[in-house]
């Protein structure tokens, strides 16, 4: 159960099903047993593949699709906060580096109309440089909704203010205290 704007870390060894659990919560998969209940509200899932945006469209075109009612000046100002300035906003998403693609995806998702109430992030710091990790930390720290993040990066989890820890092991999901996360 997720209540309010909780910040949750989902931990566990590689291959135990953390990504599958996020896909179940998002509604991409149906459970083999039991049930998943979702409240009304928007969920945004950022997979490890960063495949949410249209690779052939520019950063600005993707952003416009997510926030169509924002004035152009505000749209460009918001993109600049995610380090897309000048000609960079007109690059196709498909030519961006992994860090740039993550920043573009975050800009689109966090500024979407309506904004998501729950973010599901699957290993968001994989293959990111330090500048991109810092930008991600800043964006998530400012985010007002709830999120569940899969990450093995304990420093990153501390920086984004994780308050609750869940561990998936042996087919069981259980709440743990922070020292057990290892």
Secondary structure, DSSP 8 states (H G I E B T S, - for coil): ---SS-EEEEE--TTSSHHHHHHHHHTSS--SSS-----SS-EEEE-TT--SS-TTSBHHHHHHHHSTTS-HHHHHHHHHHTT--GGGGGSBGGGS-HHHHHHHHHHHHHT-SS--SEEEEESTTTT--HHHHHHHHHHHHH--SEEEEE-S-HHHHHHTT--EEEEEETTEEEEE-GGG--
